[in-house]
Amino acid sequence: NKVQRIQSGTDTLKQMQVLLSGELLGQTTGIIGVLVAFSFIKPAFLIFSLIYITIFILIQVSFYRRMVEMNNENNILKEKAGGTYYEGLGNILTIKTLGVKDDFKKNVVSMEALTRDHSIKRVTMMNNKWKSFQIVNALSLGGVLFLAGQSFVAGAISIGSIFIIYNYFQKLNGSISKSTDSIEKMINAKVSIARMMPIFWEDSLAGQGHLEFPKKWENIN
């Protein structure tokens, strides 16, 4: 229902304000800082990090459309479930009088079952996305350590630099992992706001007259 859509939309607007004012800025500066540090240590680590970030972006893009669709369907089901409760509570006396409480319960249970099943599918998709990132993270960590070892053997860096490179890559990994959560919040916010805005674009159904309000309204009978 419209109340559920407005509530979801306003809640996500608050989340977006917090997200844009703090989280995204910190994550972006963290990633840029690591890239700058790698450019000074050795350009090969900068190139490796850029490849890592590119793979991360490709994974996000591959899941983006499905996440938008799943979030949209999830919001629709929640709205229908909320509408069922609202209509039932608003007509509770009619339901009791007609003796259709069992049908009402079945309707509520069926809507909740649909919402639950869809939520499970959504969580499964998010878990698959998380697994993809973990595989990339593990391979990338192994790759950067191998590259650091090769550079040490070649005499390009010192043994202490390996530890520094490891810490910098962990910071890069942490910033990218946090950005994954931020992107999921932004997708959810986009869907919720997109479902809320058409409510404000609808034409008002309230009747409006064309006559001017009489100046001597005290004499209206």
C-alpha positions, 0 to 999 in steps of 0.5 A: 500500500501507499503508506508502506511505500512512503515509509520505506522511501523516507527511511531509505532517504535517511540512510542515503544521507548517512551513506553519502555524507560519511561511508562512501567518502571514507571508502573512496579516500581509502582506495585512492590512498592505497593506489597512490602508495602502491604507485610509489612503492612499485607501479606493478602493485598499482597495476595489480590493484587496478585489475583487482578493482576492475574484477570487483566492478565486473562482479557488481555489474553482473549482479546489479540487474538481478539485485534491482529486480529482487529488491523491487519484487521484495518491496512489492510483496512487503507492500501487499502483505502490509496492505492485507494486514491494514485492510483486515484490521480496518474491516475486522468487524465485517470479517467477524460478522461474515465469519470469514476469519479463516479465509482472512488468515489463509490470505495472510499466511499465503502472503507471508509465505510468498514474502519468506520464499522471496527473501530466501531467494534474495539472501541466496543471491547475496550469498553467491555474490559474497562467495564470488568476492571471497574467491577473488579476494583469496586469489588476489591476496595470493597474487600480491604476495607472490608479486611481492616475493618476486620483487624481493628476490629481484632486489626491487624491495626490502623484506619490510616492504612485503609487510607494508604491501600486505597491510596496504592491500588489506586496507584496499580489500577492507575498503572494497568490502565495505563499498559492497555493503554500501552499493547494496544499500544504494540499490535498495534505496534506489528501488524504494525511492523509485516506488515512492515517487509516483505517489507524489506525481498522481493527480489529486482526487479531491474535488475543487470548486471554481467559485470564489469564496464569498466575502460575507461568509458569515451569512451562509446558510 
